Amino acid sequence: MVMERVAVQDYKILVLAEGETPSAVGNAKGHLFEAFIAALLHEFGFEAPRKPNVNVTSDGIELDVSLVHELTREKAVAEGKAYSTNVKAQALTSFYGKLQMERFEEPSTHGFLFAIPRLVAEGAEKAKAAERNDPKFRYFDAERIVGHLISRGLVRTEAATLPSGLILSDPAILIAEEGLYSCVKSLDHESRRAERIFIWGQRAGDRVPTSTIELLRESEYGADLVVEEAENSLTGARQVPAPRRPEASPPIVVAVRGSSSDFEYQFPASPDFFVGRRTIVSELDRVLKAGKGAFVLNAQSGWGKSSLALKLQRMVFESGGSALVVDSRTASSPAFVTEALRIAAKAAESQGLLTLPADSSWASLQSAVSTLNRTSWLRPQPLVVFFDQFENVFQDELITREFRDLAMVVQEATNPILVGFAWKTDLVGWTESHPYRLRDEIRATSTQIVVEPMGAKDIEALLKRLEKRVDQRLARELRQRLREYSQGLPWLFKKLAEHVIREIEERGKTQEQLVSEALNVQSLFDADLAGLQPVEQDAVRHVARFAPVSAAEITEKYDGAVIQSLLDRRLIVAVGEKLDTYWDTFRDFLNTGQIPIQDSYTIGLNPQAVAPLLAQVVASGGDMSVPDVAAAIGSTPASVVNSSRILRLLGVTMYEANRVRIADAILGSGDREGALRKTVASALRRHRAYSLFLRLAERHGEWVSISLFTRELSQAFPAVEAQPKTWATYARAFAFWFEYSGLSIIRNNDLYLPHEGYSGKGSLLASKHVASVRVEHLHGAPGPSVQLLLRLDSAGVRYKDLSRASQRAARGLLLLGLAQEHPKGVVVRAPGSVRDGSVNPVNVRMGLQRLPGGREAISVLERDPAADMFSIGAILRDACAADWKDSTTQLNGKHFRSWAKVAGVPLVRARERVLPADGQALFDY
């Protein structure tokens, strides 16, 4: 008999058992494996194991036994691990440590470690070293076990009745209830995929039970292939064919498609339209230079994982390697992994990177990796296979485990093979079971690359491309809105940009109109659906609910013309033979009615700053022109437009060119102030700044300092560039709006979560509004303020009647709480601020401690009464995230020291300090 065989002869050992439930199947497998190991140990003269401990997990079977030699009565301990991938080296060190512990009591104890299929390379080397130095330790992998079975005549490796000319792969030994059996896969001559399985018994003429054949076919090894009994293969008398389900056909592997222009948001950016991301690209370059292994792109939905994968593919091609970026949504069976490797390897061969061996096999993941290890590389560049859109894989544990196994086995590849993964980290619900553990095992064995949203420079590059596309310079406000709303998300920027292009070129709208109309994500998705017929809307929602859905299934439910229309509009896309929505965020919107993206505009004005505008427009019937509003409140049209923009973002006003119009829901309410608070609160709850406040407050015990909120706020707006002082302005404005709408309470310089029933603070719709005195930080010495405080009587003084110097002094008193502002701008002495004709130092100290950084500055002065002015000023500057010049920092530190002395802090002459020049550091004398 002539048999053409492949070189892939690594034996598998399969344990097959029946059971009514998964638990029953696992229990039966455990007992079969226990009996198998006992039989092996009996071959070495040991009695049946005592107190066997068998554990069956989703990874495989684990066995722990102790036993005694029949003749010498020497003790032995044994462990068996049968996994789907190579066993970690830790299993050896753990077992050998336990063996040594046993030898403390009985030095002659034997040790047997069975690791199926084998230990990883490092563990195998250590096991061989242990065997050389310890004659009573034996390590058995699958090959060694099979060799022992063959030498004892317990299994046959070949069947004399197999037809000639077969290409065979993936030989295996079957452990079944009825006994031990051998099997092997037969390959298609051209594709080298498995096409059938031959099985035979221990002796010639042995029949294989039908139940065993069916268990083999239903196993992961069998994969629904035709199973044929080898003893009768020439006559076909005992063939048990598998019912051919769609999954039995070769898996469909589809490459990820990139965009054909800068702003085609329905597809990830092709390399020709890729922008920025230099840090991440550098990390990808380092991974490529490492040459082999696995890596994971870690990012949330819409952060550009697919675009980075296509960029990586271009980088590989340019370096002389080969890469395939796979859309994993078509993965419907474990065979998908092997098929993707086969297609990638064939493409690499056609590109001249490698030459596949003549005995290639793609019958399983193990044979595929073995094939790649025996492949001749013509250049030292890598073969990269990247699996994108991975969320669908997590729906099936068997498929997920196959990918996990790939991530593990590729670590030991002898050729430059690199495997990448990307999945959303924000929308997949993880638990302590599948796929949580499998996902983390993929991560643990891979290099992780964290993908952040686009930065300000990357967004600026896209803005310039947009200007070039529309052939006009973008207005400052439109640029800012695109920055804020895109949140550094590439797809969202492109979708907004595409809307801008369409509105300008097709509808002739101005940029001013687009500022309010274009930058609402939900309205954009609503616009996607607005032009659809009811049956088209129903069809796209059906696709979203069951995505990815078979094209054949959807065309049975809906007319083909309807589906073609959705494809033409690019609302759904074809992924192999399946259909999905063009973007997962659009799919989430269709399924939930909500956008899983928070608002991220900035606010630079506090509620009191826009109150005059609100009060005036409401008093005038809710609708006024911008010039009329400006004239009525003594402001400028530009200032009114800016205030109206903020109110429009908060849902308070509606857009009309050159007008300010209050929303009907507020104007028509019987409680306008209450409706206004409710509207603002609703808008802010959707805002990223509010989510940040909640997260920080929960972390710090239901409160957060405004200084910390300021520092964290800038991190929440990656695409917005601003100075530290500007971020401090934004933070204070958000804090005041939170307090007005009942979402927080401000105490001193901290933000607290509100108590139940808190409805907000302040009024913006008073019939006549008087602007508050603006107070930010101490900017004056205590002398003038103390003199003014002592002059104040119970009637107080009108702030506007004071001289400029006295107004400055009054602001210091108000800031420290030594004075209060009554209605109509009257400044009066605060109760307790003066005692026995002098300023009360206790009240002064309390006021100083309420300032940003005040408590820390006083603590420093008490520890070091000679602390220099600049150091104290720097504490205050950093606490309020101010952008002070060095001279201003030193002056404010000097004023604070003077006020601290009034508060009773014992001070001595401050140490002198040289102010930095040209960026040099400061030095003490």
ZAMARGU-4260 file (C-alpha; in steps of 0.2 Angstrom, whole numbers, plus 5000, padded with zeros to 4 digits):
<rodrens>
0) 5000/5000/5000 | 5007/5017/4996 | 5001/5032/5007 | 5006/5050/5004 | 5008/5057/5021
5) 5011/5074/5028 | 5024/5078/5041 | 5011/5084/5053 | 5012/5069/5064 | 5010/5077/5082
10) 4997/5066/5090 | 4981/5072/5099 | 4973/5062/5113 | 4954/5065/5113 | 4943/5060/5127
15) 4925/5057/5121 | 4910/5053/5132 | 4891/5054/5132 | 4880/5063/5145 | 4863/5072/5146
20) 4870/5088/5152 | 4887/5097/5150 | 4891/5092/5168 | 4887/5074/5165 | 4898/5074/5150
25) 4912/5082/5160 | 4910/5070/5174 | 4911/5055/5162 | 4926/5062/5153 | 4935/5064/5170
30) 4932/5046/5174 | 4938/5040/5157 | 4954/5050/5158 | 4957/5043/5176 | 4955/5025/5170
35) 4967/5029/5155 | 4981/5036/5166 | 4978/5022/5179 | 4981/5009/5164 | 4997/5018/5159
40) 5004/5018/5177 | 4999/5000/5178 | 5011/4997/5164 | 5025/5003/5175 | 5020/4991/5189
45) 5009/5002/5200 | 4992/4998/5208 | 4976/5007/5204 | 4977/5025/5211 | 4970/5029/5228
50) 4960/5045/5231 | 4960/5051/5213 | 4955/5070/5212 | 4948/5074/5194 | 4943/5091/5189
55) 4935/5095/5172 | 4935/5113/5166 | 4931/5122/5150 | 4950/5121/5146 | 4952/5102/5148
60) 4954/5089/5161 | 4965/5089/5177 | 4970/5073/5187 | 4979/5072/5204 | 4982/5054/5211
65) 4993/5045/5223 | 4997/5026/5221 | 5009/5012/5226 | 5021/5000/5217 | 5014/4982/5217
70) 5031/4974/5221 | 5042/4987/5229 | 5028/4996/5238 | 5036/5013/5234 | 5024/5027/5234
75) 5021/5038/5218 | 5012/5054/5214 | 5005/5058/5197 | 4997/5073/5189 | 4988/5073/5172
80) 4983/5088/5162 | 4974/5087/5145 | 4972/5104/5138 | 4968/5111/5121 | 4985/5120/5121
85) 5002/5117/5127 | 5003/5116/5146 | 5012/5131/5155 | 5029/5128/5163 | 5022/5132/5180
90) 5013/5115/5180 | 5030/5107/5180 | 5037/5118/5194 | 5021/5116/5204 | 5021/5097/5203
95) 5040/5095/5206 | 5038/5105/5222 | 5024/5094/5228 | 5035/5079/5224 | 5049/5085/5234
100) 5037/5089/5249 | 5032/5070/5248 | 5050/5065/5248 | 5053/5073/5265 | 5043/5059/5272
105) 5046/5045/5259 | 5063/5049/5249 | 5059/5035/5237 | 5043/5043/5230 | 5041/5042/5211
110) 5033/5056/5201 | 5024/5056/5185 | 5018/5071/5175 | 5007/5069/5160 | 5005/5085/5150
115) 4994/5084/5134 | 4998/5089/5121 | 5014/5094/5129 | 5023/5107/5140 | 5028/5124/5132
120) 5046/5124/5126 | 5053/5131/5142 | 5044/5118/5153 | 5049/5104/5141 | 5067/5109/5143
125) 5066/5109/5162 | 5057/5092/5162 | 5071/5084/5152 | 5083/5091/5164 | 5074/5085/5179
130) 5073/5067/5171 | 5092/5067/5168 | 5095/5071/5187 | 5081/5062/5195 | 5078/5044/5189
135) 5062/5043/5198 | 5053/5057/5189 | 5045/5054/5172 | 5037/5067/5160 | 5025/5061/5147
140) 5018/5072/5133 | 5006/5066/5120 | 5020/5059/5108 | 5028/5050/5122 | 5011/5042/5128
145) 5007/5037/5110 | 5024/5030/5108 | 5022/5019/5124 | 5004/5013/5118 | 5011/5008/5101
150) 5026/4999/5108 | 5014/4989/5120 | 5002/4985/5105 | 4988/4995/5114 | 4984/5005/5098
155) 4988/5004/5079 | 4995/5019/5070 | 4990/5013/5052 | 4976/5004/5045 | 4980/4992/5031
160) 4964/4994/5022 | 4965/5013/5020 | 4964/5018/5001 | 4980/5023/4993 | 4985/5041/4988
165) 4978/5049/5003 | 4985/5065/5011 | 4984/5062/5030 | 4985/5074/5044 | 4981/5076/5063
170) 4983/5058/5069 | 4974/5056/5086 | 4971/5043/5099 | 4953/5041/5105 | 4949/5037/5123
175) 4931/5031/5123 | 4919/5021/5135 | 4921/5006/5123 | 4941/5007/5123 | 4955/5015/5113
180) 4954/5019/5095 | 4965/5028/5082 | 4959/5041/5069 | 4967/5053/5056 | 4960/5066/5045
185) 4961/5065/5026 | 4965/5081/5016 | 4958/5088/5000 | 4973/5088/4988 | 4971/5106/4982
190) 4965/5116/4997 | 4973/5105/5010 | 4958/5107/5021 | 4951/5092/5030 | 4937/5083/5021
195) 4935/5067/5031 | 4941/5056/5046 | 4946/5038/5046 | 4944/5028/5062 | 4950/5011/5067
200) 4951/4999/5082 | 4965/4991/5092 | 4966/4975/5081 | 4962/4971/5063 | 4944/4967/5061
205) 4938/4977/5077 | 4922/4987/5073 | 4920/5004/5080 | 4903/5007/5089 | 4892/5019/5080
210) 4890/5030/5096 | 4909/5033/5096 | 4909/5038/5078 | 4895/5050/5081 | 4904/5057/5097
215) 4919/5060/5086 | 4910/5069/5072 | 4902/5080/5085 | 4918/5084/5094 | 4929/5100/5090
220) 4941/5088/5081 | 4927/5081/5070 | 4920/5097/5065 | 4905/5089/5057 | 4916/5080/5044
225) 4912/5063/5036 | 4918/5049/5048 | 4922/5033/5039 | 4928/5016/5047 | 4945/5012/5040
230) 4942/4993/5040 | 4929/4995/5027 | 4935/5011/5018 | 4937/5002/5002 | 4919/4996/5001
235) 4911/5010/5010 | 4901/4998/5020 | 4903/5007/5036 | 4903/5025/5031 | 4893/5037/5043
240) 4891/5053/5034 | 4888/5069/5043 | 4873/5080/5038 | 4880/5094/5029 | 4875/5110/5038
245) 4880/5128/5032 | 4894/5128/5045 | 4902/5113/5036 | 4906/5123/5021 | 4923/5132/5021
250) 4922/5147/5032 | 4920/5164/5024 | 4934/5175/5027 | 4932/5194/5022 | 4945/5207/5023
255) 4941/5224/5031 | 4937/5237/5018 | 4944/5255/5020 | 4937/5272/5015 | 4939/5279/4998
260) 4939/5298/5004 | 4944/5308/5019 | 4926/5309/5026 | 4918/5293/5021 | 4913/5289/5039
265) 4904/5272/5035 | 4921/5263/5033 | 4938/5265/5043 | 4950/5276/5036 | 4961/5269/5022
270) 4980/5272/5024 | 4979/5285/5011 | 4967/5295/5022 | 4975/5291/5038 | 4979/5305/5050
275) 4991/5307/5064 | 4991/5294/5079 | 5010/5295/5079 | 5012/5288/5096 | 5001/5272/5093
280) 5009/5270/5076 | 5026/5270/5084 | 5020/5256/5096 | 5014/5246/5081 | 5031/5248/5073
285) 5039/5241/5088 | 5028/5226/5088 | 5032/5223/5070 | 5051/5224/5074 | 5048/5211/5087
290) 5043/5199/5073 | 5031/5187/5081 | 5019/5184/5095 | 5002/5192/5098 | 4995/5209/5101
295) 4979/5218/5106 | 4973/5235/5101 | 4963/5241/5117 | 4950/5254/5113 | 4932/5259/5115
300) 4920/5259/5101 | 4924/5272/5087 | 4942/5276/5093 | 4950/5270/5076 | 4955/5252/5079
305) 4950/5247/5061 | 4959/5262/5054 | 4975/5258/5064 | 4974/5240/5058 | 4973/5245/5040
310) 4988/5257/5043 | 4997/5242/5051 | 4994/5232/5035 | 5001/5246/5024 | 5017/5247/5036
315) 5019/5228/5034 | 5018/5229/5015 | 5030/5243/5014 | 5043/5234/5025 | 5042/5219/5013
320) 5030/5208/5024 | 5012/5202/5021 | 4996/5206/5031 | 4978/5202/5031 | 4965/5212/5041
325) 4950/5200/5044 | 4933/5205/5048 | 4928/5193/5062 | 4910/5195/5060 | 4909/5181/5048
330) 4917/5169/5061 | 4904/5155/5064 | 4914/5140/5069 | 4932/5137/5076 | 4938/5132/5058
335) 4937/5151/5054 | 4954/5153/5063 | 4963/5140/5052 | 4955/5146/5036 | 4961/5164/5040
340) 4978/5158/5042 | 4977/5148/5026 | 4971/5163/5016 | 4985/5174/5024 | 4998/5161/5020
345) 4993/5158/5002 | 4993/5177/4999 | 5010/5179/5007 | 5016/5165/4996 | 5009/5174/4980
350) 5018/5190/4986 | 5035/5181/4987 | 5037/5182/5006 | 5037/5163/5009 | 5036/5146/5001
355) 5024/5134/5009 | 5030/5116/5012 | 5024/5102/5000 | 5015/5093/5014 | 5005/5108/5020
360) 4990/5105/5031 | 4976/5116/5036 | 4966/5103/5044 | 4966/5111/5062 | 4974/5126/5071
365) 4989/5114/5077 | 4992/5108/5059 | 4991/5125/5052 | 5004/5132/5065 | 5015/5117/5061
370) 5014/5121/5043 | 5019/5139/5046 | 5033/5133/5057 | 5040/5122/5042 | 5037/5136/5029
375) 5053/5143/5021 | 5054/5162/5023 | 5062/5171/5008 | 5063/5188/5018 | 5064/5191/5036
380) 5048/5201/5037 | 5033/5195/5046 | 5016/5188/5041 | 5003/5197/5050 | 4985/5191/5053
385) 4974/5204/5061 | 4956/5200/5068 | 4945/5215/5068 | 4927/5218/5074 | 4929/5204/5087
390) 4914/5206/5097 | 4904/5193/5087 | 4917/5180/5092 | 4913/5182/5110 | 4895/5175/5107
395) 4902/5158/5105 | 4914/5150/5118 | 4921/5137/5106 | 4926/5150/5093 | 4933/5161/5107
400) 4944/5147/5114 | 4951/5144/5096 | 4957/5162/5095 | 4964/5160/5113 | 4973/5145/5108
405) 4980/5154/5093 | 4986/5168/5104 | 4995/5155/5114 | 5003/5144/5101 | 5009/5158/5090
410) 5021/5163/5105 | 5031/5147/5101 | 5031/5150/5082 | 5048/5147/5074 | 5045/5159/5060
415) 5040/5178/5060 | 5021/5176/5063 | 5011/5190/5071 | 4993/5189/5076 | 4983/5204/5081
420) 4966/5207/5089 | 4954/5222/5092 | 4937/5222/5101 | 4927/5236/5109 | 4930/5238/5127
425) 4915/5248/5132 | 4900/5238/5126 | 4904/5220/5129 | 4896/5215/5146 | 4910/5204/5155
430) 4906/5192/5169 | 4917/5180/5179 | 4914/5167/5166 | 4915/5166/5147 | 4921/5177/5138
435) 4929/5186/5153 | 4942/5173/5156 | 4946/5169/5138 | 4947/5187/5134 | 4960/5190/5148
440) 4970/5175/5143 | 4972/5182/5126 | 4977/5199/5133 | 4989/5191/5146 | 4998/5182/5132
445) 4998/5197/5120 | 5007/5214/5119 | 4993/5227/5124 | 4992/5243/5114 | 4981/5256/5122
450) 4972/5267/5109 | 4967/5284/5114 | 4955/5296/5105 | 4963/5308/5093 | 4972/5323/5100
455) 4971/5341/5096 | 4984/5340/5083 | 4976/5326/5074 | 4959/5335/5074 | 4967/5350/5067
460) 4974/5340/5052 | 4957/5334/5049 | 4950/5352/5050 | 4962/5358/5037 | 4957/5344/5025
465) 4939/5349/5028 | 4943/5367/5023 | 4952/5361/5008 | 4937/5350/5003 | 4924/5364/5005
470) 4936/5377/4998 | 4933/5390/5012 | 4940/5394/5028 | 4930/5387/5043 | 4923/5400/5055
475) 4931/5399/5072 | 4915/5394/5081 | 4912/5380/5069 | 4930/5374/5071 | 4928/5374/5090
480) 4911/5365/5089 | 4918/5351/5078 | 4933/5349/5090 | 4921/5348/5105 | 4908/5337/5098
485) 4919/5325/5089 | 4928/5321/5106 | 4943/5315/5097 | 4933/5300/5089 | 4938/5299/5070
490) 4922/5292/5064 | 4911/5305/5073 | 4922/5319/5066 | 4920/5312/5048 | 4902/5310/5050
495) 4900/5328/5056 | 4912/5334/5042 | 4902/5325/5029 | 4886/5333/5035 | 4895/5350/5034
500) 4900/5346/5016 | 4883/5341/5011 | 4874/5356/5019 | 4886/5369/5011 | 4887/5361/4994
505) 4870/5354/4991 | 4859/5365/5002 | 4869/5382/5002 | 4869/5384/5021 | 4880/5396/5030
510) 4893/5390/5043 | 4883/5400/5056 | 4867/5389/5053 | 4878/5374/5053 | 4884/5378/5070
515) 4867/5374/5078 | 4860/5361/5066 | 4875/5350/5061 | 4883/5345/5077 | 4869/5335/5085
520) 4873/5316/5084 | 4856/5310/5086 | 4849/5322/5073 | 4862/5315/5061 | 4856/5298/5064
525) 4838/5304/5063 | 4842/5312/5046 | 4849/5295/5041 | 4832/5287/5044 | 4821/5302/5039
530) 4822/5298/5020 | 4817/5280/5022 | 4801/5271/5018 | 4792/5262/5033 | 4797/5245/5026
535) 4816/5251/5024 | 4816/5257/5042 | 4809/5241/5048 | 4822/5232/5038 | 4837/5242/5045
540) 4831/5240/5063 | 4829/5221/5060 | 4847/5220/5054 | 4853/5230/5069 | 4844/5219/5081
545) 4851/5202/5074 | 4867/5209/5066 | 4877/5201/5058 | 4862/5193/5050 | 4863/5181/5035
550) 4859/5190/5018 | 4848/5175/5013 | 4838/5176/5029 | 4835/5195/5027 | 4830/5194/5009
555) 4817/5180/5014 | 4809/5193/5026 | 4811/5209/5015 | 4811/5212/4996 | 4828/5212/4988
560) 4825/5230/4982 | 4823/5236/5000 | 4839/5228/5005 | 4848/5235/4990 | 4842/5252/4993
565) 4849/5251/5011 | 4865/5245/5004 | 4866/5259/4991 | 4863/5272/5005 | 4877/5264/5015
570) 4866/5262/5030 | 4869/5243/5030 | 4885/5235/5023 | 4889/5217/5017 | 4901/5207/5027
575) 4904/5191/5017 | 4887/5183/5016 | 4880/5193/5031 | 4873/5211/5033 | 4877/5223/5047
580) 4874/5242/5050 | 4887/5253/5044 | 4893/5257/5061 | 4891/5249/5078 | 4886/5266/5086
585) 4872/5267/5073 | 4867/5250/5078 | 4866/5254/5096 | 4855/5269/5092 | 4843/5259/5082
590) 4842/5246/5096 | 4841/5258/5111 | 4835/5274/5104 | 4850/5282/5113 | 4867/5288/5108
595) 4880/5280/5119 | 4891/5296/5117 | 4891/5310/5129 | 4890/5329/5125 | 4907/5337/5126
600) 4905/5355/5123 | 4914/5368/5134 | 4905/5382/5144 | 4914/5398/5148 | 4900/5408/5156
605) 4892/5405/5173 | 4873/5406/5175 | 4873/5424/5182 | 4883/5430/5167 | 4868/5425/5155
610) 4854/5430/5167 | 4852/5448/5161 | 4850/5441/5143 | 4837/5428/5149 | 4827/5440/5160
615) 4826/5453/5146 | 4821/5440/5132 | 4808/5432/5143 | 4801/5449/5148 | 4800/5454/5130
620) 4789/5439/5125 | 4803/5426/5122 | 4809/5432/5105 | 4821/5446/5102 | 4834/5451/5089
625) 4852/5450/5094 | 4855/5469/5092 | 4839/5473/5102 | 4845/5462/5116 | 4862/5469/5116
630) 4855/5487/5117 | 4843/5482/5131 | 4856/5475/5143 | 4870/5486/5138 | 4881/5473/5130
635) 4888/5469/5113 | 4880/5459/5099 | 4895/5447/5099 | 4893/5444/5118 | 4874/5441/5116
640) 4878/5428/5102 | 4891/5419/5113 | 4878/5419/5128 | 4864/5413/5117 | 4875/5399/5110
645) 4878/5392/5128 | 4860/5393/5131 | 4856/5384/5115 | 4868/5370/5119 | 4859/5368/5136
650) 4842/5367/5127 | 4836/5384/5134 | 4835/5394/5117 | 4831/5389/5099 | 4842/5393/5084
655) 4836/5407/5073 | 4848/5418/5063 | 4852/5434/5072 | 4839/5431/5085 | 4837/5424/5103
660) 4821/5414/5105 | 4817/5405/5122 | 4812/5386/5120 | 4793/5384/5120 | 4793/5372/5134
665) 4801/5385/5146 | 4791/5400/5139 | 4774/5391/5140 | 4777/5383/5158 | 4768/5390/5173
670) 4784/5389/5182 | 4797/5395/5170 | 4811/5395/5183 | 4808/5377/5187 | 4806/5372/5168
675) 4823/5381/5165 | 4831/5371/5179 | 4824/5355/5173 | 4830/5359/5155 | 4847/5363/5160
680) 4849/5348/5172 | 4843/5336/5158 | 4856/5343/5146 | 4870/5342/5159 | 4866/5324/5164
685) 4871/5320/5146 | 4887/5329/5147 | 4904/5322/5149 | 4909/5335/5163 | 4894/5329/5174
690) 4900/5311/5172 | 4917/5316/5177 | 4910/5325/5192 | 4900/5310/5198 | 4915/5298/5195
695) 4927/5310/5205 | 4914/5313/5219 | 4910/5294/5221 | 4929/5291/5222 | 4932/5304/5236
700) 4917/5302/5247 | 4903/5312/5238 | 4913/5328/5235 | 4927/5334/5224 | 4938/5350/5225
705) 4936/5362/5211 | 4955/5362/5208 | 4955/5343/5205 | 4939/5344/5194 | 4949/5357/5184
710) 4964/5346/5182 | 4953/5331/5177 | 4942/5341/5165 | 4956/5344/5152 | 4958/5325/5151
715) 4940/5323/5146 | 4942/5334/5131 | 4957/5327/5121 | 4953/5337/5105 | 4951/5354/5114
720) 4967/5365/5117 | 4966/5377/5131 | 4977/5385/5143 | 4976/5380/5162 | 4968/5396/5166
725) 4955/5393/5153 | 4951/5376/5160 | 4949/5384/5177 | 4936/5395/5170 | 4927/5381/5162
730) 4927/5371/5178 | 4920/5385/5188 | 4907/5388/5175 | 4901/5370/5175 | 4901/5370/5194
735) 4889/5385/5195 | 4878/5377/5181 | 4878/5361/5191 | 4873/5370/5207 | 4859/5381/5198
740) 4851/5365/5190 | 4852/5355/5207 | 4865/5343/5201 | 4878/5348/5214 | 4881/5360/5229
745) 4896/5372/5231 | 4903/5373/5248 | 4919/5384/5249 | 4929/5378/5234 | 4922/5360/5234
750) 4908/5352/5224 | 4896/5340/5233 | 4883/5328/5228 | 4866/5335/5232 | 4855/5328/5245
755) 4838/5321/5240 | 4825/5334/5236 | 4838/5348/5232 | 4831/5358/5217 | 4845/5370/5214
760) 4851/5388/5219 | 4848/5405/5212 | 4836/5413/5200 | 4840/5418/5182 | 4823/5425/5177
765) 4821/5439/5190 | 4812/5454/5182 | 4827/5465/5186 | 4844/5457/5188 | 4859/5465/5196
770) 4876/5458/5192 | 4886/5451/5206 | 4903/5458/5211 | 4916/5448/5202 | 4927/5440/5215
775) 4941/5427/5210 | 4956/5427/5221 | 4966/5439/5233 | 4974/5452/5223 | 4978/5465/5236
780) 4986/5469/5253 | 4975/5468/5268 | 4978/5486/5274 | 4964/5495/5262 | 4952/5480/5265
785) 4954/5481/5284 | 4951/5500/5284 | 4936/5498/5273 | 4929/5485/5284 | 4931/5495/5300
790) 4922/5510/5292 | 4907/5500/5286 | 4891/5502/5297 | 4875/5492/5297 | 4869/5501/5282
795) 4884/5497/5271 | 4889/5505/5255 | 4884/5504/5237 | 4898/5495/5228 | 4896/5507/5213
800) 4899/5522/5224 | 4916/5516/5230 | 4932/5522/5221 | 4942/5509/5211 | 4954/5506/5225
805) 4940/5504/5238 | 4931/5492/5226 | 4947/5482/5225 | 4947/5482/5244 | 4929/5477/5245
810) 4932/5462/5233 | 4945/5455/5246 | 4932/5457/5260 | 4919/5448/5250 | 4931/5434/5245
815) 4936/5431/5263 | 4918/5431/5269 | 4922/5447/5280 | 4908/5456/5270 | 4892/5452/5261
820) 4883/5458/5246 | 4865/5463/5249 | 4853/5466/5235 | 4856/5481/5224 | 4875/5479/5225
825) 4876/5485/5243 | 4892/5479/5253 | 4889/5476/5272 | 4900/5470/5286 | 4898/5451/5289
830) 4892/5446/5307 | 4907/5442/5318 | 4920/5449/5306 | 4924/5464/5318 | 4927/5461/5337
835) 4931/5474/5350 | 4935/5487/5336 | 4947/5476/5327 | 4946/5463/5313 | 4942/5446/5320
840) 4958/5435/5316 | 4947/5419/5317 | 4936/5424/5303 | 4951/5430/5292 | 4959/5413/5295
845) 4943/5404/5290 | 4941/5415/5274 | 4959/5411/5269 | 4957/5392/5271 | 4942/5393/5260
850) 4953/5399/5245 | 4960/5387/5233 | 4976/5381/5241 | 4973/5392/5256 | 4973/5378/5269
855) 4989/5371/5262 | 4997/5388/5261 | 4993/5392/5280 | 5000/5375/5284 | 5016/5378/5276
860) 5018/5395/5284 | 5015/5388/5301 | 5028/5375/5298 | 5040/5387/5290 | 5036/5405/5296
865) 5050/5411/5284 | 5043/5403/5268 | 5046/5414/5253 | 5033/5423/5244 | 5035/5414/5227
870) 5032/5397/5235 | 5016/5402/5244 | 5010/5410/5228 | 5014/5394/5218 | 5003/5384/5230
875) 4989/5396/5226 | 4992/5396/5208 | 4992/5378/5206 | 4977/5375/5217 | 4966/5386/5205
880) 4975/5380/5189 | 4979/5399/5185 | 4991/5404/5172 | 5000/5418/5182 | 5016/5425/5177
885) 5030/5423/5189 | 5029/5441/5195 | 5011/5439/5198 | 5014/5423/5208 | 5026/5431/5219
890) 5015/5446/5222 | 5000/5436/5226 | 5011/5426/5238 | 5016/5442/5247 | 4998/5447/5249
895) 4993/5430/5256 | 5007/5431/5269 | 5001/5448/5274 | 4983/5442/5276 | 4990/5427/5286
900) 4998/5438/5298 | 4981/5447/5301 | 4974/5430/5304 | 4986/5427/5318 | 4999/5416/5310
905) 5016/5420/5318 | 5028/5425/5304 | 5046/5431/5302 | 5054/5440/5287 | 5052/5429/5272
910) 5067/5422/5264 | 5072/5430/5247 | 5070/5421/5231 | 5076/5426/5214 | 5063/5425/5201
915) 5066/5414/5186 | 5073/5422/5170 | 5072/5413/5153 | 5065/5397/5160 | 5078/5395/5173
920) 5075/5387/5189 | 5073/5396/5206 | 5086/5396/5219 | 5086/5401/5238 | 5099/5413/5244
</rodrens>
